[in-house]
């Protein structure tokens, strides 16, 4: 299998502060209503039954956005990062509708779609993605997804159920450590 970078989210460590989302927005100079990284909250009946999941593009191994784009604006780099040629985007929103994670944003003013770049420009210079670097609770990490799954993937089914992550053929490059309050 080719190299595939991915994110690891430790829901047990995430406090829902939103620093990752704000760092992403600032780093990429995103318009007011465009967010590439978002927080999802889950509550349960159990005491302390609140958890947070920070989500962005999962740079899927078989990305739905790339399959449906009529102008082929999406491609994958050798490291698995899904990139968009923003100039090629015609604003049809096919990618927005196809993404099972709601990770592709649409800017109504610009009339174009966009998504997380995994801070590829930062990675290319040896830096971490800005969201990872900014996380004050170290709840967000990145690396080769096979290694992340080997190290942290034991609770992935629990996390998928807690956060209602869709089972999908796109194979997201994402590993989620479930919150401490979660049960199988």
N, C-alpha and C positions, 0 to 999 in steps of 0.2 A: 504494500500500500504506500502511496506517496505521502509525503509529509503533510499533515493537516493541523494547523494551529487552531486552538479553541479557547474558550473561556471556562473557568471554574468559579462557581458562585457558592460560597459557604453560607447558606441561609441561617445556620446556627450562629454565625458571627455578624451578619448584617443587621444593623439597627434602623434601617430605613431613613437615614439622614439625607439622602439624595445628593451627596457630594459627588458621586460618580457621574450622575446625570448632568449636574451643573458643570463639572470639569469637561465633559464631552461637549456640551453646548458651547462653552467658552473656547475650547481648543479649536473647534471647527467653525466658529463664528456663525452658528446656526440662527436662522430667523426666529422671531419671538415664538411662533406657534409650532415650530419643528423641533422634535426631540428624537434623537437617535437612541438614547438609553432611557429606559423608564423603570419605575418601581411598581411592583405589584404587591398588594397586601392581601394576606389570607388570615382570617380569624376562625377560631374554632370555639366550641363550647368549653373546652378544657381550660383550667387556670393557666394563665400566661400563654394562651393559645393564639398568639399573634406572631406572624412571620412575614418576612419581606423577601422578595426576589427581584434582583436587578437584572433587567433584560435588554439586550440590543440585538443586532443581527447575529445569528448563530453561525454564520459562515458555513452553512450546511455542506455536507459532502456531495449532495445531489440537489443543488438549490432550485427551488420552484420558481424564484424570480427570474433566473436565467432561462429556464425552459419556456416561459410564456412571453418574454419580451419580444415584441415584433421587430425591433430594430437591433437586436443583439447587443444591447448596452451593457450587459453583465458578462463577466468572465471570471475565471479562477486563476490566481497566481500559483506558482509552483509550491508555495507554502500553504495553499488551501484557502487563502483569503479571497472572498468574493468581492470583486471590485465593480463599480459602476462607472461607465463613461458618461458623466453627467451631461456633457454637451450633446450626446446622441439621444438622450431621453426626450420623448415626444409628449410626455405627460398623460399617456393613455390609462395609467393606473392598473394595468394588468398585473404588474409585480406586487402592488399593494394588496390586491385581492388574493393573489396566489400564496403569499407568505402565511403559513399556518401560525406564525408567532406574532403577527402584527408588527413586524420589525421595520418595514419599509414605510417611511414618512412621505406625505404628500404636502407640498407647499402650495396653497391655493393662490397666493400672490404670484409666485414664479411659474405656477402651473407645471411643475416637474416633481418627480419622485427622487428621493435620496435615502441613503442608509449609512449605518456605521461602516467605516473604512478599516476598522481594527487598528486605526492609527498607523497604517502601513508605512507612511513617511517617517514616523518616529521609530518604528521597528527597524526600518532600513538603516537607521543611524545608531542603532544599539540601545534605544530607549524603550521603555514599556509603553503600552497603550495608556493614554492620559487617565482614563477611568480607573485603571488598576493602580496607577501611581498615586492617585488622589484619595483612594479609599482609606479613611482613618481607622477602620476596624480590621483591615486586611481580609475582607470578606470576598474580594475579587482578585482572581489570579488568571494567568494565561500560560500557555505552553502547548507542546504537541499533545493533541487530544488523546492519543493512545496512552501516553504516560499519565495524563490527568485521570483517565478512566481507571487505569491500573491502580493509582494511588488513592483516588477519592470516590470511585464509582460504586462502591458497595451499597450505598443508600439511594441510588438513582431511581429505582422503582417507587420508593416511598416518596421521594421528592416529586416525581412526575405526578403521582396521585394527589399529594398535598396541594401543589400549585396548578393542578389540572392542565399539565402540559400535554399537548396533543401527541398521540402516537402517529408517527408519520414516516413515510418512505424517504423524506429528504435527508435524514440522518444528521441532525444538528450537531455541530462541534461544540457541545456544551455538556458540562458535568455539574450537577447540583448536589451539594451536601445538604441533606434535609435538616429542617429545624429540630431542635432538641425535643420539642413537644410532639413531634410526629410519631405515629405508630404505623407499622406495616399492616 
